[in-house]
Amino acid sequence: MAFRCQRDSYAREFSTTVLSCRPAELLIDDGSGNHKNKEKLSGYHVVLEDTLLFPEGGGQPDDRGSIDNIPVLRVTRRGSEADHFLLTPLAPGSQVQVQLDWERRFDHMQQHSGQHLITAVADHLFGLKTTSWELGRCRSTIELDSPMVLPEQIVAIEQSVNEKIRSRLPVIVKELSPDDPEVEKVRGRGLPDDHAGPIRVITIEGVDSNMCCGTHVGNLSDLQVIKILGTEKGKKNKTNIVFLTGNRVLKWMERSHGSQKALTSLLKCGVEEHAEAVQKLQNSAKLLQKNNLNLLRDLAVLTAHSLRDSPDRGGMIVLHRKDGDSEFMNIIANEIGIEDTLLFLTVGDEKGAGLFLLAGPVEAVDMLGPRVAELLQGKGAGKKGRFQGKATKLSRRVEVQALLQDYLSSQSAEE
């Protein structure tokens, strides 16, 4: 049996009866962005006599809405029934009012019908077969069984699908018996293992017939427009088409227009000149970076000579600089070149993260290097009298200096 949402994709509210309610748990993202971290919610799976809320399936995410103003957090299919996850229980046998989140539903209808249309046209024009698709939060992708799709093919597909939208072609939903001969003529990638009952077929008049459980527009004109953003390399010699349909195109244009306005204000030029202006800025930035590196190298040499020639340098030289990099520190170490002196250099945030280098006698550096990295809460490696790496606590440089001084004092005592 098809659900009410499948029989009438445009219905937004209706009354039905609660058949069952049982305890359940739901794992949801905790908001950290790490998909491995899940928050467990305790609630109830409610089964209704019929439902307006589509359970996820066929590449389409599930609907959102409410039952008697109680939010529905997830809808999943279980055989011929749909489980609605709620945090509040509902009494079996009670009459309830189901309300649909129409904005989310209509977006899914547009993207799903758009996928059917692109898939059919890509196959008809170029024999490009769809192997899977994904309805994403911001964009959708269709995986084509081809290692490459040419730019001119994308242009032709986009032009054809939008011509069909403007032709206002009907989208017809019908159910066929599994033994109906017409089923053999319908495109599809197979049915779920637990499928029972009639087979649901979505037909775009004169274009395509496809087995599908999802919700769809009743006419291609409801798609408004399809924009293919381009292609991406897929898995196993496949290519992904990235596309937007309907309201998503309008939102994308609004974001793009906002970015263009911001760039026009920052670059002080028209939209057509944005790319050229950014290229000039990049070239200028590269030249400045090159000049800065040359100056930093010159500064490293001068700094090294000053440290080497200092009359009171003793057996240890210490230097911290906010600006610099590994090359800066290694130039100083090369220029000083005093093998019997411990050289401890750091660059970066004085109290935070940065880089460090310890140079000197091989035996001393081999012993002290790992201890320096540990004190600075960093990691490093070394060879031939140098140990360098990254630090997270440059604020502990004083402790490193004390460690080095203790080493030098112990060496003097032994002598």
N, C-alpha and C positions, 0 to 999 in steps of 0.2 A: 504493500500500500504506500502511495506517495503521501508525504506530509502536506499540510495546507500551504506551507511556504513553497513547495514545489508545484502545487496546482495553481497557485496564484501568487507570483513573486511580488506583486504590488500591494498586497494586503498588509496593513500596518498594525491592526489591532483586532482581537476577537476573543470570545469566551469559550472555555473548554472545561473538562473535568480532570481532576487529579486521579491517576490510576494507582500510583504507588509512591512511597517516599522512604528512602533508606539512608543510613549514615554513609558518608563517603569522605575521601580526602582529595585535595587538588594541589599539585605542585606548580608554583608560579615563579617567575624570575623575581629575584629580590631587589632588582633595580641597580645592582652593582655593575651590570654589563657583562658579568662572567656567567655564561650559560650553565656552568657546573654548579653554581650556587642557586639553590632553589628554596623557596619558602613553602612550607607545608600548611595548607589551610584545612581545617576540619569543618565539614558542612554536610550537605545532603544531596543525593541524586533523586530528582523528581521526574517521574514519567507522567506525561499528559496523554489524554485520549487522542489529541492531535496537537500540532504545534506550528506556530508561525516562524520559529527560530530555527534556522538551518544548521544542522550538525556538520562539522567539518567533513570534507570529502571531495574527491575529484579535483584536487589541487586548490580548492576554495576553502578559506578559513571559515570558522563558525560565526554565527551572528551573535550580537549582544542585544539585550532588551531587559524586560522585567516581567515578573508574574505577581500580580496584585501589588505592584510597586516595589517588590523585592528584586534587587539586581540579579540578573543571571550572569555568572562569571565564566561559564564554559558550557558548550553544548556538544555532545559527542554521540555518534550513532552506535547502537548496540543491537545488531540484527535488524529487526523491523521497528525498533523503538529508539527514541532519543532521550538521553540522560541530560537533564538540566541541573547544573551545579549551583546551589544556593546556600547561603549561610544560615537560613531560617527554614525550619521544617514546614511542610504543608500537609493538611489532613487529607488522606485518600477519600475520594467521593465528593470533595468540595468543588464548587464552581469557582473558577478563577478567571481573571482578565489578563491576557497576554499582550504586551506592548513591545513593538520592535524598534530598535535603533535604526531608523530609516536611512540616515546619512551613510552609516557603515554598510548597510545592505545594498543600497543603490550603487555605491562605489564598487562593491564586489560584483554586482550584476554587470556593470559597465566593463570592468576588466575581464570578466569571464567570457562574456559574449564577444568582446574585442579579441580575445585569444582565439576563439573558434573561427572568427572571420580571418584573422591573419594566417592561422594554420591552413585554412582551406585555400586561400589565395596563393600562399607560398607553394603549396602542393600543386595547384592547378597551373600556375605560371612556370614554375621551375622544377617541379618534382621534388621539392624539399619537404621531407617528412618530419613531422613533430614526434619527438620521443618522450618529452615531458614538459611541464611548465610550472612556474611558481608565481603565485599572486603575493607580492611583497607589500610591505607597509607603504613604501614610497614609489616603487616601480615594480613592474612585472617582467618576467623573462620567459621566453619560449626556447626550448632546446631543440635544435634541428640536427638531423642525422647527416651532417655534411661538415667537412673540415674547414670550409670557407664559404662565405656568402659575399658576393661582390657588391660594392657600393651602388652600382647601377641596378642591381637586383632589389636592394632595399628601397631605392627610389620608386621602382615600378610597383613593388608590393604596397608601399604606403599610398601611392596614387590610386591604385585599384581599390583598396579597402575604403578610402574616403569617398570615392565615386559611388560605391555601393551604399555607404551611409547616406549620401545625398539622394540616392534613389528610394529611400524609405522602404527597404525590403522588410517584410514581416518575418518575425522569428516565431516559429510554431512549436509547441510542446505537445507530444503525443506519447501514449503508452502502447507498446506492442507485446503480444504474447511471445514467450521465448521460442515457440515453434512456428512463429509467423515467418514465411519465406522472405519478407522484406527486411528482416533482421540481418540477413547475410549481405545486404547491399549497404548497410549502415557502417560508417567509419567508427572505429573505437579501438581502445587498447585493452579490452577485456573487462570483465566484471569482478567485483570483490568475491572472495571465496564464500562469504556468508550471504550473498545476494539471493533473494527469494521474491517471487512474484513477477509482475510485468516489467518489461525493459523500457526505460524512459529514453526517448529520442528527441533531440533538439535539431530542428531544421531551419536553416536560413534559406528562404525561398529562392530556388534557382542557383544556390551556391553550395550548400553543404548539408549533410545529415550526419549526426554524430550521437552515439550513446553518451549520456551525461546525467549526473544526479544533481547538478548545481542549479542555482537560480540565475535567470537570464532576463534581458529586456524583451519586450514584446515586439519591438520594431527597431531596426538598426538606427533610425533617426535619434533614438534615446542615447546612442553612444556619443553623439555630437561630433567628435573628431578623434582620430587616432594619430599619435605622433610616435614614430620609431626613432629612438634616441641613438641607435647604432647597434653594433654587434660586439660581443666579447668571446674570447676563446673558451669553449666549453671543455668537458672531460671526454677522453677517449675519442679524439678526432671529431668532435661535435662543435657546433657554433650556437651561441645564445643570442637571440634577438631581444633587445631591451626596449620596452614600449610603455606608453601611457595612453589612457583612454578617458574621454569625457572630462569630468570635473578635475581630474588630476592634471590634464593639459593646462587648464585655466590656472590652477595653483602654481604649476611650473612656470608658466609665462609671467605670473605676478612676481614670483621670486626672481626670475631672470631680469625682469624690468627693474625691480628694486636694486639689483646688483649693478645694472647698467647705469642707473641714476647715480649711485654711490661712486662708481668709477669715473663717470663724467665729471662729478664734482672734485674728486681727488686729482685726476689727471689733467683737468682743465682743457678738455678736448671733446669732440663729438664721438658717438659710438663707433663710427667707421674707423676712427683713428686710435681706438683703445689698444689694439694689438701692437701697432707701431710704437705707441708711447711706452708701453710696458717693455718692449724689446730694448728701447733706448735706456730705460731705467736699469734693466738687467745688465746691459753692456757697461754702463757707468759704475754699477755696483761691483762688477767683476774687476774693472780697472782700479777702483778704490781698494778693493780687497788685495789685489796684487801689490799695489803701492804700500799698503799697510803691512803686508808680509815682509816686503823688502826692508821697511823701516824697523820692523820687529827683529829681523835678522841682524841688522846693523846695531840695534840696541843691545842684542844679546852679546855680540862681539865686544862692544864697549864695556858692558857690564862685567863680562868675564875678565877682561884686562884689568878693570878697576879692582875686582875682588882678588885676582891673582897677585897684583902688585901691592896690595894693602900690607903695611908693615906689621899690623897686629892681627893677622888672620889666624894665627895659631895652627892647630891641627885639624880645624873644622871650619868649613864655610857654609853659612846658612843664608838663604834668600827666599823671600816670598813676593810674588807679584800677582796682582789681580788679573791682569791681561797677559795672555801667553798660551802656549801649547807645548806639546811634547818636543817639537822641533826646537822651540826657543830654549828649553832646558838642555837638550842634547848639544846645541851649539855652544852654550856656556860650558858644559862639561868638556867638550872637545877643545875649546880655547884655553881653559884653565890647565887641563892635562897634567895635573900634579898627582902622581900615583900614591904618594904617602899621605894625602890629605883626604878627609871625609867631606864630601860635598852633598848637602841636603837642600834640594830645590823643590818649591811648590808653586803652583799657579791655580787661581780660581777664587771662589768666595772664601774670605778669610775665616769665616766661622761655619762654612758649609762644605759643599762638594768641590772637588777639583782633581788635579793631577799631582803626582809627586815623582821625584827621582833621587835615588841615593847612589853616589859614585865614590870610588876609592879603591883601596887594596882589595883584591879579589876575595881573600879569606874573610876579611871584615864584612864586605858587602854580602857575601853568601850567608853569613851568620845573622847579620842585622836586618837584611832586607825584609824577610818574612815578618819579623817582629815590628818593623816600622809599618808595614801594611796592616798588621793586626791593630796597632795603636790608632791608626787613622781610620779604622773600620773600612778597609778597602781591600782590593785584590791587585796582585802584580806578579811579575816574573822578571828574571834577570839572568845575565851571563856576562862573563869577562869584565867583572868589576862594576857592573851597573845593574840596578834593580829599579824598575819603574812600574807605575800602574795608576789605578783610579782610587780616590779616597772619598769617603762620605763625611768625614769629620776632620777638616783641616784645623778646627779649633784646638785640636790636641797636638799641634806642632811643638808646643813647649815640652810636652812629655817625650816626644821623639828626640828633641835636643838634649834633654836630660839623659836619655838612654845612650845617645852617642857620646856625651861627655863622660858618662860612667865608663863606657868602653875605653875611651882614650886614657882615662885616669888609671884604669886597671893595666893597660898596656905599658904606661909609664912606670907604674909600680914594679912590674915584672922586669923591666929593663934595669 
